[in-house]
Structures are given as C-alpha cells and as structure tokens.
Amino acid sequence: ALLLRTPLGPDAEERASRSTFRKDLAEGLRFVRGNGFLRYICVFAAGVNMLFGAMTFLFVVTLRQHGASPQVIGSCETVIAGLGLVGAITAERMVRRVGGYRLLIIVGWGSVPAAAALPLLAGTPYAAAALLGAIVLFFAPTNVALLSYLMQIVPDRLLARV
C-alpha cells in the first residue's frame, strides 16, 4: 500500500457534497437500470453464486450419503479449490485466449450438466470433484472478464454505489 501513487480517498467534489444512503442507493440503481449489461450481471452473479453454493453443499452431502469419509471429502474439496486456484492464476491468459463472452457461455451452460451429473458421480468422488473443479476453473477467469468490463463502464464515483 505504501508504494501506491494514486490517491485512494474520495475526490474533492465528493468530500464537499453530503450524501445519504438513500441518495447513493438511488443513484446506483439508476445507473444499473440504464445499462443492460449491468442488469444482466446482477442477475447472473446472483444466480451463479447461488448455484455454486448449492452445488458445493449438494456435493458434500451426496458424498457423505454414499459413505465417503471426511478425508475423502476434504481431498475432493482440495481438488476443487486447486482447480479454482489454477483458474485464478491463469485468468489473464484464459481471458485473452478464450475471450470473456466464450467464458461466460462455458460457465453458464457448463454448470447445467455439471449440476445434473454430480449426484450420478457420487460413487466416484474424485470424478465428481474434477467435474465441479472444471467449472470452478473457468469461473475465476469469467469473473475477471466481467469485473474488468464493469470497472471500465462504471464511473469511479459510482463504483461502490453500483
């Protein structure tokens, strides 16, 4: 943080004007309402986060019901997290090579068969972990692409409000 050369505080005009939570919320909602991409991202992000939370919970419960030990479940979760880490590390290269739009399609549509196949793969925990991990692998670069574009289209003063 000491090496940052950019002022990180609010701009002078923002410090001078008093705002309330309601005004800030209304301003952010107006901006989102006026931009189709942002409306889509709000719905997509909520849906995908809910889906991944449910898939992870379903994954653990299903493995446990099929007799998997806590060590196997922990190892499977490690495989998933490891693939997520690989996705985060390679995000820039993946976004450049595959493209944000294609990544969005891969994550969006790839999650559907993955969610359906997880209970079927419960007897083979590591195959199920590899399947869920493959979706997580692509989710990190998708997140990078979407948030990078969001940072480009939303004015600095509205970032927290949006």
Solvent accessible surface area in square Angstrom, and as a share of the most:
residue,aa,sasa,rsa
1,A,120,0.93
2,L,170,0.85
3,L,153,0.76
4,L,103,0.51
5,R,205,0.75
6,T,93,0.54
7,P,119,0.75
8,L,136,0.68
9,G,49,0.47
10,P,75,0.47
11,D,79,0.41
12,A,67,0.52
13,E,117,0.52
14,E,50,0.23
15,R,158,0.58
16,A,88,0.68
17,S,69,0.44
18,R,227,0.83
19,S,58,0.38
20,T,75,0.43
21,F,158,0.66
22,R,200,0.73
23,K,127,0.54
24,D,34,0.18
25,L,81,0.40
26,A,39,0.30
27,E,41,0.18
28,G,1,0.01
29,L,102,0.51
30,R,132,0.48
31,F,55,0.23
32,V,18,0.10
33,R,157,0.57
34,G,69,0.67
35,N,39,0.20
36,G,40,0.38
37,F,57,0.24
38,L,2,0.01
39,R,117,0.43
40,Y,102,0.39
41,I,16,0.08
42,C,67,0.40
43,V,112,0.65
44,F,29,0.12
45,A,41,0.31
46,A,64,0.50
47,G,32,0.31
48,V,11,0.06
49,N,92,0.47
50,M,142,0.63
51,L,61,0.30
52,F,27,0.11
53,G,44,0.42
54,A,58,0.45
55,M,3,0.01
56,T,53,0.31
57,F,145,0.60
58,L,70,0.35
59,F,4,0.02
60,V,50,0.29
61,V,55,0.32
62,T,15,0.09
63,L,2,0.01
64,R,133,0.48
65,Q,146,0.65
66,H,114,0.51
67,G,61,0.58
68,A,13,0.10
69,S,40,0.26
70,P,89,0.56
71,Q,136,0.60
72,V,42,0.24
73,I,18,0.09
74,G,36,0.34
75,S,44,0.29
76,C,0,0.00
77,E,54,0.24
78,T,93,0.54
79,V,57,0.33
80,I,16,0.08
81,A,65,0.51
82,G,32,0.31
83,L,51,0.25
84,G,13,0.12
85,L,110,0.55
86,V,72,0.41
87,G,0,0.00
88,A,56,0.43
89,I,115,0.58
90,T,30,0.18
91,A,5,0.04
92,E,105,0.47
93,R,161,0.59
94,M,31,0.14
95,V,37,0.21
96,R,185,0.67
97,R,208,0.76
98,V,37,0.21
99,G,25,0.24
100,G,23,0.23
101,Y,164,0.62
102,R,156,0.57
103,L,0,0.00
104,L,23,0.12
105,I,72,0.37
106,I,64,0.32
107,V,0,0.00
108,G,26,0.25
109,W,175,0.61
110,G,21,0.20
111,S,3,0.02
112,V,85,0.49
113,P,81,0.51
114,A,1,0.01
115,A,28,0.21
116,A,68,0.53
117,A,27,0.21
118,L,5,0.02
119,P,55,0.35
120,L,151,0.75
121,L,56,0.28
122,A,3,0.02
123,G,60,0.58
124,T,75,0.43
125,P,26,0.16
126,Y,112,0.42
127,A,47,0.36
128,A,1,0.00
129,A,0,0.00
130,A,48,0.38
131,L,50,0.25
132,L,2,0.01
133,G,0,0.00
134,A,39,0.30
135,I,13,0.07
136,V,37,0.22
137,L,32,0.16
138,F,53,0.22
139,F,46,0.19
140,A,23,0.18
141,P,0,0.00
142,T,1,0.00
143,N,63,0.32
144,V,65,0.38
145,A,16,0.12
146,L,21,0.10
147,L,88,0.44
148,S,51,0.33
149,Y,100,0.38
150,L,29,0.14
151,M,109,0.49
152,Q,139,0.62
153,I,46,0.23
154,V,4,0.02
155,P,58,0.37
156,D,120,0.62
157,R,108,0.39
158,L,7,0.03
159,L,53,0.27
160,A,106,0.82
161,R,61,0.22
162,V,48,0.28
